[in-house]
Amino acid sequence: MASIFPDSPAVHEKQHPVVAVRNCPKPPPTRISLTLPTIRRAHEVWLMTTGEAKAEAVATALTDTNEVQLPAAGATGQYKTLWLLDTTAAAKVPNTFTPPPT
C-alpha cells in the first residue's frame, strides 16, 4: 500500500492520493503507492517489519519525525498507529521510548 522511498518524488507529493513510483531501489522498479497525506487520513495505520536490518530505521522512525528522510516517520493514523515488530526489528528502540497517547 505504501512504497515511498527517502527523498523521492512520492514523499513530496501533497496533492494526489495515489502516486506512481518509478526507479525503486528494490524490485519491482515501478509501483503504485498511497501518498503520506492519504495514509494520514486513515483512522488506523499499521506498520509491520521484521529483521535486524530494519532495527535502525524503526528506532529512527519512532523517535524522529523527518518523513522526507524516512517516510515511515510520517505514516501515522488519525487515532492509532500500530507497529508490528519482531524482537530484532525492535532491538534499537530506546528503552525510554513512550508512544504518544491514542
N, C-alpha and C positions, 0 to 999 in steps of 0.2 A: 504494500500500500504506500510505502514511502521509500523512495530511492533518491534521497537528497544528499549530495556529497559536499564536503567542505569547500567553501568559496566558489561554488558552481553557480551558473545562472539560476538553477532551480531554487537555491537557498535565498536568492534575492527577489524572487517572484512574489509580488504582493497583490496583483490584480486578478489573476486567474485561479480557479480552484484546483486545476489539474495542469501539469506541465509535461512536455516531452523532455526526457533526459537522454542526452547523447554523449558518446565517448566516455562511458562509465569506466572507472578504473578496474572494475570486476565484471565478469560476464553476467548477463548479456550486456553488450555495449549500448543498446538502445532500450529505453524503458518508458513507462508512463508512471507518474507519481502524483500523489496529492501534494499540495503546497503546505508550508507551515501554517499560514493563516487558516487554511481549510482544516488542518489537523486540530488546531487550537479551538475550533468551533465545536468539536465533539465533546460530549459530556464526559466521556472516559477515554483515555488513551493508554494503551498497554504497549510496553516496550519489552522485548524479550531478546536476550543474548546469552551466549554461553562461551566459556573458554578463557584461558589465561590471556590470550592475545587481545581480548576486549577489556581487560581489567582497568587499564589506564584511561581508556575512553569513557567507561562507565563512571569512574570516580570524577573525571573532569566534567562530564555532562551533569552530574548531580550537584557539583559544587561551583560551577562556573556557568554563567548564562550567555556565553558568546555563541549564539546559534550559527553565525557565519563560519566560524572555525570548526564547530562541532554541532551539526544540525540537531542531533538528539536532544541537546540542551533546550531547544525551542519547541520540542514536541510535547506539549502539555495539554491536558484536558481541562475543561472549564471546572469540573467538580472533582475529578480524580485522575491521577497519573500513577499507573501501576508498573513497576519494574519487576520483571520475572527473570531472575538471575540464578545461575548455579554458583556454587561456592567459589570457584576460581574466577568467574567474572566479577564477583563482588569483593574480591580479596583486597583491592586498594581503596575501597570506600572508607573514608576516615571513621574511626570509632566515634568521633564527636558529631557525625552527621545526624541531623534531625530533619526528617521530611517536613515540609510545610503542612499545616493542618488542612484537612479535606472537608 
